Amino acid sequence: MHLTDEELRALVSRTRRTYDESAASYIRTTGTLDKFPGLDRELDRFFEALPGNLVLDVGCGAGRDTAYLIERGAVVVASDVSGEMLRHTRGRCAVFGAVQCDLVALPLAAGVFDGVWACASVLHLPSVTHLATFAEIHRVLAPGGVAGISLKAGTGEGWVHDDRMSSPRWFSLRSPDAVVEELVAAGFGSVRVSPSGRGTWFVVEAVKA
């Protein structure tokens, strides 16, 4: 699949509108950890692997994971493509900062964060952009920093409609092995895949050498 820059911008813009317009229903159905069995353990594992406490939550949504990480002792910068989602996150918890942006080009300094948490966010970009996205995550991490990235296993990609949202969202299903290869190509050293307890979702944990 090939995308022009204009097509990618249009896809990101459509995703932004979907989350802005469907914020209330999305928060109602995804806003608490009890709706996602095992996610708290994944967050605990990520937090315990951090070399420090400064975390970037990329695709923070309405702050569910951000709030949990802050409770654990992390200092969190929240980031999301949706301004409406960021507004809810700022109202929910005491974030260190909030940045509206997309994953392909993070407007953040290099080598700053001890961890980057990207829960169900990278998969909303076409798979051809994932290597560049992983490189951006690698860039903003400090040496020894940890990335936690959740994705859905499978093949194929495209717009998918579900009951949570008023409009379709883009989903890219990925092979865990292919994701590991791309993370290594992006510069990560240690990379580990862990299955979640939620269907075909999996979490990749990668460390910047």
Steps between C-alpha positions, in 0.01 A plus 500: 500500500633841404373829642586850389561761769165656414319167539667440837403848621141433392496168687634661818252786470211255461617311809519825696143592405371155594645518851395862549143427395465170688687591818205449736408152378864394475572609857187324626607168346879514550567745783577257783753220536242244612373489142837361384607191701876486551574856388590602855765226508640619167524854636666369818758307298573806287532728803725260688737478202549878478847639577339824625151644536442730200251338263338600171152350456451506124137467401391565857130518417308633800779424745420152626858371485649841574311516831615149597865576423482823702359302793797266472739798524568592138523856371297487178484710186171416328480503122211435264386591151163607643470830679175387662671192647782714635249732662353207691845377600599840639176510699548149634855505627800720572706454187846654472412619150252441216590499131259465208681327215516184294747217543690538175667827602511563874575869575719402794871510573719194451624284786263637764261229618562198721201328344252526216165328543299452179186302574284430193623810320758390242245266342294802391775582249566310176759228544737668252546779755572276799877483452518881492274514805723256690801712402328808647428314823865391509615858436318654796612229744810543714761220486361208695147630452212258457223491241175314563293464183174307472378378163257246358624185328379409154526605138339778304408859570229751425208696641297311761171605659401394852237596756732728697540762229273688264749467213744229388856484631809373318639172635828340393533138612860385537711189539690518831816376324478778241456760775808368682702527177392860450580596859849355463537687169392819681792458740358313798711236672305264722150431363244268659145407397240411762145385421220681680190338641287688250454300184769558240651807666870483588751731668853560376752626754818646354805660661716770343862390522 
